[in-house]
Structure formats: structure tokens, C-alpha cells
Amino acid sequence: MLVRHYDAATAPKGMLRHLKPLLGYPGMVWHNRYMMQNFLRRDLLSRVHGSFLGLWWILLQPLFQFALFFLVFGVMFGGGLNFDYAVYLFSGVIVFHALVEATTQCCSIVVDNGNLVKKVAFPSEVLPIHVGLVSLVLFGVGAVVCLAVGLLAGATRPGWLLLCLPLVLALQFVLTVGMGLFLANANVFVRDVAQLWRLAAMAWQFLSPVFWQPQFVRENLGEWGGPFLLTLQVVNPAYSLIMAHRLVLGLEDPLYGDFWTHCGIVAAWAVFFLLLGYGTFASSKHKYADVI
């Protein structure tokens, strides 16, 4: 029988020394795929457990959310049946909500699964995987609603970029897992991280093009509008992620930017957070059993 153990005296020190095993991370996830499937199924079913409609709530919630956005922002503040802005708003909300909900859940995922993490042979690095998958499932349902309503109302005109949706989802998944690993590790040692992240997410939402449109920024800031939007696009990964999704779904506007540029920016942020998240997580996980 193979016995796994940890020796603090001989273990590699520093975050960079733990990045090499990152190459085997996909293999670790595949090896534990059945456990991830069980976590994914449990998470989805727990959202509708005991309800009469069951999994239909996953579809009804985005439908109701879109109807509410259309009523408030498309009719009451849009001066009529303004489907364009309602679809624009809803498309941004479902992307940002999926990203923030998953990363927020990851903050406490190590602490909440302390009974598993304390087992030496448990691969705690895979815990954020099912959270990221759940967020993609929920986003996918919302995206179908957004695309269907947009097509019926003429607000979306999807083209060949729709074929690139799996690419954008893959980048979103990697970004979510990387940020999730980083936040999960930080919250083990500083339990305020989860609360601070909720506050930061509120500010992050208003710095992302969820509610506001690029043309409004250009009109209000004048000559400073262009540089300001460019800066936000580079330093804010949610900006390019949201715009990439909108371009895939067929929302067209010259100010939305280039699809491949947005993908490149999201990819750079996804790799950065995966390296940072995995490195900090792997270098500190041997301390979890004593801290939790």
C-alpha cells in the first residue's frame, strides 16, 4: 500500500516551485472526474431540492430576470419597447453573475469541505472545478434565453462567431478556476476575504460594461472617453469577457471592439490567475488541516 505523507523539512519552498505540477492538473481533474460529476450533480440538485418545479427553476429564473429587465429598463426607462438595451443589459448580467457567484462560492470551498481536505490523499486542488462547471451551466441557460429573445426581437444577429462560444466558455472557466483557487487559499488564513470579495465585486460590477454602454462613456468623457475605455479593457478581465460573449451572441456595435482582441486579453488574465491561484494554493495546502 502506498502511503502519502508530507515532510515540512524536505518539501519544496516557495510558490514557483509548485507551478511545475500544474502541467499535471488536467490529468488530476480527469482522474477524479467521477467525484467532480457527483459534486456537480449535488450542487445543481441542491438548488432545487424540495421544490415542485425542480430543474425547471434553472430556466424560469433567467426568463423572469429578463422580463424584469425589459419592463424596467426597456419600457419604463427606455421610452417604449426597447428590446436592444434590455438584451444588452441581460447579456452582461448573466456573464458577470456567473463569474462572481462562482468565485464567491470558491472563497469558502476549502473551509466548507474541511472534513475532506484534512484527508491526506484528497486532491483539494480540484474543488473549484465543479463550481466553475455549475456556473457555466447556469450561464448557458441564461445565454439560450438571451439569444432566443434577441432573435425574436431582432436585437441580436448571430453569425459565424457563434461557433466560437466554446472558446469563450473555456476562457471563462479557466479564469474562474484560477481566481477561485487564489480566493479559496486566501480565505483559509484570513476569513475576511469572503466578505471583502463581496464588496469588491460590487465595485467591479460598475467598472464593467454590465449596465453602461461604451458610447455613453465616450459621450460623457469626451476626449478622455477613448483612453478610459482602453484602460478598462486591459486592466479589467470582466470587460473583455462580457464583450466577447456579446459579440458571440450577435450584439453588434463598432465600439464593442474586436472579438479576438477581447479573447487575447481574457486568455492572458486566465493564465495569470491560474498560475497565481494554483501556485499559492499548492504551496499552502499542507497547512489547511491545522488552520481549518
Helices and strands as residue ranges (DSSP letters): G 16-18, G 20-24, H 25-31, H 33-46, H 56-69, I 70-76, H 83-107, H 109-112, H 114-117, G 124-126, H 127-153, G 160-164, H 165-189, H 193-206, H 214-221, G 222-224, H 225-235, H 237-249, G 254-256, H 259-284, G 285-287, H 288-291
